[in-house]
């Protein structure tokens, strides 16, 4: 069983790769997070995308 951040502070510490994985889960409706945390993950993903493209 993988570790699951349950609050906003843990999401804030997630790396770009972890955010990408969670974002895919949210898109596939497999995320177990609350709506508030899902929103934060999606927001953080959009911020990473704006910073610079990976690669």
C-alpha atoms as a printed R data frame, in Angstrom:
   type eleno elety resid chain resno       x      y       z
1  ATOM     1    CA   UNK     A     1   0.000  0.000   0.000
2  ATOM     2    CA   UNK     A     2   1.475  3.311  -1.064
3  ATOM     3    CA   UNK     A     3   1.579  6.218   1.328
4  ATOM     4    CA   UNK     A     4  -1.277  8.691   0.968
5  ATOM     5    CA   UNK     A     5  -0.882 12.330   1.936
6  ATOM     6    CA   UNK     A     6  -4.099 13.177   3.730
7  ATOM     7    CA   UNK     A     7  -3.676 16.891   4.207
8  ATOM     8    CA   UNK     A     8  -2.675 19.992   2.350
9  ATOM     9    CA   UNK     A     9   0.787 20.261   3.919
10 ATOM    10    CA   UNK     A    10   1.779 16.869   2.550
11 ATOM    11    CA   UNK     A    11   0.552 17.815  -0.916
12 ATOM    12    CA   UNK     A    12   2.639 20.978  -0.676
13 ATOM    13    CA   UNK     A    13   5.742 18.789  -0.192
14 ATOM    14    CA   UNK     A    14   4.980 16.502  -3.147
15 ATOM    15    CA   UNK     A    15   7.455 16.499  -6.021
16 ATOM    16    CA   UNK     A    16   6.571 17.261  -9.610
17 ATOM    17    CA   UNK     A    17   6.530 13.541 -10.459
18 ATOM    18    CA   UNK     A    18   4.164 12.745  -7.583
19 ATOM    19    CA   UNK     A    19   1.846 15.558  -8.662
20 ATOM    20    CA   UNK     A    20   1.851 14.197 -12.236
21 ATOM    21    CA   UNK     A    21   0.900 10.698 -10.985
22 ATOM    22    CA   UNK     A    22  -1.915 12.009  -8.807
23 ATOM    23    CA   UNK     A    23  -3.175 14.233 -11.627
24 ATOM    24    CA   UNK     A    24  -3.540 11.170 -13.876
25 ATOM    25    CA   UNK     A    25  -5.477  9.400 -11.093
26 ATOM    26    CA   UNK     A    26  -7.796 12.392 -10.737
27 ATOM    27    CA   UNK     A    27  -8.391 12.471 -14.489
28 ATOM    28    CA   UNK     A    28  -9.218  8.735 -14.394
29 ATOM    29    CA   UNK     A    29 -11.493  9.291 -11.379
30 ATOM    30    CA   UNK     A    30  -9.338  6.992  -9.217
31 ATOM    31    CA   UNK     A    31  -8.199  9.568  -6.673
32 ATOM    32    CA   UNK     A    32  -9.116  8.981  -3.046
33 ATOM    33    CA   UNK     A    33  -8.524 12.591  -1.992
34 ATOM    34    CA   UNK     A    34 -11.108 15.111  -0.896
35 ATOM    35    CA   UNK     A    35 -12.257 17.693  -3.426
36 ATOM    36    CA   UNK     A    36 -10.216 20.399  -1.709
37 ATOM    37    CA   UNK     A    37  -6.967 18.404  -1.955
38 ATOM    38    CA   UNK     A    38  -7.720 17.396  -5.563
39 ATOM    39    CA   UNK     A    39  -8.164 21.074  -6.405
40 ATOM    40    CA   UNK     A    40  -4.812 21.852  -4.824
41 ATOM    41    CA   UNK     A    41  -3.089 19.091  -6.817
42 ATOM    42    CA   UNK     A    42  -4.638 20.366 -10.053
43 ATOM    43    CA   UNK     A    43  -3.603 23.929  -9.185
44 ATOM    44    CA   UNK     A    44  -0.039 22.824  -8.419
45 ATOM    45    CA   UNK     A    45   0.093 20.878 -11.691
46 ATOM    46    CA   UNK     A    46  -0.953 23.986 -13.623
47 ATOM    47    CA   UNK     A    47   1.749 26.002 -11.834
48 ATOM    48    CA   UNK     A    48   4.401 23.408 -12.781
49 ATOM    49    CA   UNK     A    49   3.174 23.512 -16.391
50 ATOM    50    CA   UNK     A    50   3.469 27.313 -16.453
51 ATOM    51    CA   UNK     A    51   6.988 27.322 -14.973
52 ATOM    52    CA   UNK     A    52   8.651 25.456 -17.817
53 ATOM    53    CA   UNK     A    53   8.017 22.356 -19.870
54 ATOM    54    CA   UNK     A    54   9.822 19.289 -18.566
55 ATOM    55    CA   UNK     A    55  12.724 17.984 -20.619
